[in-house]
Amino acid sequence: MTTDRMLAAAAACSLAALVLLLSACGGEPTSSATAAPPAAAPAQAAAATPAPSPTVDLAQVTAAANRIFPPGPSADCFPRGLDGCPFTSRLKTRLQAIVGGATGGGGDPVCRCQNSYSSVSISSEVVSGQPVAHVVMSFGASAVKMDWVFLQSSGAWLADDSYCTSRGPSTSIYTQPGTCST
């Protein structure tokens, strides 16, 4: 074999090895003439299904909502600091932005109120596939009703949004953080 032929054979082998290496790493071969046809996917991979969404345990959702709004004459978890509240980081960031932009005395962005409630009741249900805690806070003769949407993260149920029950999701904490008083 001549030197030219040996160099050509070495270059062809190198190119073939490069093509195989790139295809194994997800890269595309530079020439389809030297690329092997793609291997057929195993039948089992085609039948794979996504993991099911987490099962909603409404008792756990209600327990998380009770951490936000403890029973009895009390205040929600906000005065003790947001880190003690079962909130997503997105919700914590939003609440901090509301507080940071407040002027004057400012209200509590969690209950969307100025005063502590005298009592609270919480029930939970799944609405449109999302766990929602319905919170009713009593302030003497008046009441504030809010819905809290929960997500599961690392096995824990965390509040991710709130809105005024009577006015619906258009009053999300992300779009309209005002009071929910009726």
C-alpha positions as CSV (number, residue, x, y, z in Angstrom):
1,M,0.0,0.0,0.0
2,T,1.4,3.4,-0.9
3,T,1.7,6.3,1.5
4,D,-1.1,8.2,-0.3
5,R,-3.4,5.3,0.0
6,M,-2.5,4.8,3.7
7,L,-3.2,8.4,4.4
8,A,-6.5,8.3,2.6
9,A,-7.5,5.1,4.5
10,A,-6.5,6.7,7.8
11,A,-8.5,9.9,7.0
12,A,-11.5,7.8,6.1
13,C,-11.3,5.8,9.3
14,S,-10.9,9.0,11.3
15,L,-13.9,10.6,9.6
16,A,-16.0,7.4,10.3
17,A,-14.9,7.5,13.9
18,L,-15.8,11.2,14.2
19,V,-19.2,10.6,12.7
20,L,-19.9,7.7,15.1
21,L,-18.7,9.8,18.0
22,L,-20.8,12.8,17.1
23,S,-23.9,10.6,16.6
24,A,-23.4,9.0,20.0
25,C,-23.2,12.5,21.6
26,G,-26.3,13.7,19.8
27,G,-24.4,15.7,17.2
28,E,-25.3,15.6,13.5
29,P,-22.9,14.0,11.0
30,T,-21.4,16.4,8.5
31,S,-21.8,14.0,5.6
32,S,-24.8,11.7,5.1
33,A,-22.6,9.5,2.8
34,T,-20.6,8.2,5.7
35,A,-23.3,8.1,8.3
36,A,-24.9,4.9,9.2
37,P,-28.8,4.8,9.0
38,P,-30.3,5.6,12.4
39,A,-31.1,2.6,14.5
40,A,-34.7,1.8,15.2
41,A,-35.9,2.9,18.6
42,P,-36.7,0.1,20.9
43,A,-40.4,-0.7,21.1
44,Q,-40.5,-0.2,24.8
45,A,-39.3,3.5,24.5
46,A,-42.2,4.2,22.1
47,A,-44.7,3.0,24.6
48,A,-43.3,5.1,27.5
49,T,-45.8,7.4,29.1
50,P,-45.1,10.5,31.2
51,A,-45.2,10.1,35.0
52,P,-48.7,10.8,36.4
53,S,-49.3,14.1,38.2
54,P,-49.1,14.0,41.9
55,T,-52.1,12.7,43.8
56,V,-53.8,15.5,45.6
57,D,-54.1,14.9,49.3
58,L,-56.7,17.6,50.3
59,A,-55.9,17.0,54.0
60,Q,-52.3,18.1,53.3
61,V,-53.4,21.1,51.3
62,T,-55.8,22.1,54.1
63,A,-52.9,21.6,56.7
64,A,-50.7,23.9,54.6
65,A,-53.5,26.5,54.4
66,N,-53.8,26.2,58.2
67,R,-50.1,27.1,58.5
68,I,-50.8,30.3,56.5
69,F,-54.0,31.1,58.5
70,P,-53.8,29.6,62.0
71,P,-57.2,29.0,63.6
72,G,-58.7,31.3,66.3
73,P,-58.2,35.0,66.8
74,S,-54.9,35.4,65.1
75,A,-52.9,36.8,62.2
76,D,-51.8,35.0,59.2
77,C,-48.2,33.8,58.8
78,F,-47.0,37.0,57.2
79,P,-46.1,39.0,60.4
80,R,-43.8,36.1,61.4
81,G,-41.9,36.3,58.1
82,L,-42.4,34.8,54.7
83,D,-39.9,32.1,55.2
84,G,-42.3,30.5,57.7
85,C,-45.1,30.4,55.2
86,P,-45.6,27.5,52.8
87,F,-45.3,29.6,49.7
88,T,-43.6,29.0,46.4
89,S,-40.6,31.2,45.7
90,R,-42.6,33.0,43.0
91,L,-45.3,33.9,45.5
92,K,-42.8,35.1,48.1
93,T,-41.2,37.3,45.5
94,R,-44.5,38.8,44.6
95,L,-45.5,39.4,48.2
96,Q,-42.1,41.1,48.9
97,A,-42.7,43.3,45.8
98,I,-46.1,44.4,47.1
99,V,-44.7,45.2,50.5
100,G,-41.7,47.0,49.0
101,G,-44.0,49.2,46.9
102,A,-46.4,50.1,49.7
103,T,-46.7,53.6,51.0
104,G,-48.2,54.6,54.4
105,G,-49.2,51.9,56.9
106,G,-49.7,49.3,54.2
107,G,-51.9,46.2,54.6
108,D,-51.0,42.6,55.0
109,P,-50.6,41.2,51.4
110,V,-51.4,37.6,52.5
111,C,-54.9,38.3,53.9
112,R,-55.2,41.5,51.9
113,C,-56.4,43.2,55.1
114,Q,-55.4,45.7,57.7
115,N,-56.5,43.9,60.9
116,S,-56.3,40.4,62.4
117,Y,-59.2,38.1,61.8
118,S,-61.3,36.9,64.7
119,S,-61.8,33.4,63.2
120,V,-61.0,31.5,60.1
121,S,-62.4,28.4,58.3
122,I,-60.7,26.5,55.5
123,S,-61.9,23.9,53.1
124,S,-60.1,22.4,50.1
125,E,-61.1,20.9,46.8
126,V,-59.6,20.3,43.4
127,V,-60.7,22.9,40.8
128,S,-59.7,22.5,37.2
129,G,-57.0,20.0,38.2
130,Q,-55.5,22.3,40.8
131,P,-55.8,22.0,44.6
132,V,-57.5,25.1,46.0
133,A,-58.0,26.1,49.6
134,H,-61.1,28.2,50.3
135,V,-60.4,30.5,53.2
136,V,-63.0,32.5,55.0
137,M,-61.7,35.1,57.5
138,S,-64.2,36.7,59.9
139,F,-63.7,40.3,61.1
140,G,-66.6,40.8,63.4
141,A,-69.7,41.3,61.3
142,S,-67.8,41.1,58.0
143,A,-65.9,38.3,56.3
144,V,-63.2,38.1,53.6
145,K,-63.2,35.1,51.3
146,M,-60.1,34.1,49.4
147,D,-59.1,31.1,47.3
148,W,-55.5,29.9,47.4
149,V,-54.0,27.7,44.6
150,F,-51.5,25.1,45.7
151,L,-48.7,23.3,43.9
152,Q,-46.7,20.3,45.1
153,S,-42.9,20.8,45.3
154,S,-40.5,18.3,46.8
155,G,-43.4,16.5,48.5
156,A,-44.7,19.6,50.2
157,W,-47.9,21.6,49.2
158,L,-47.1,25.3,48.7
159,A,-49.4,28.2,48.0
160,D,-48.6,29.7,44.6
161,D,-51.5,32.2,44.1
162,S,-54.5,33.8,45.8
163,Y,-57.6,35.5,44.5
164,C,-60.8,36.9,45.8
165,T,-63.4,34.1,45.8
166,S,-66.4,36.2,44.7
167,R,-64.4,37.9,41.9
168,G,-62.4,34.9,40.6
169,P,-58.9,34.4,39.2
170,S,-58.9,37.9,37.6
171,T,-58.1,39.1,41.1
172,S,-54.9,37.1,41.3
173,I,-52.2,38.4,43.6
174,Y,-50.1,38.7,40.5
175,T,-52.5,41.1,38.7
176,Q,-54.7,42.8,41.3
177,P,-53.3,42.7,44.9
178,G,-56.0,44.8,46.4
179,T,-58.5,43.9,49.2
180,C,-61.0,41.1,48.9
181,S,-63.5,42.7,51.3
182,T,-67.1,42.2,50.3
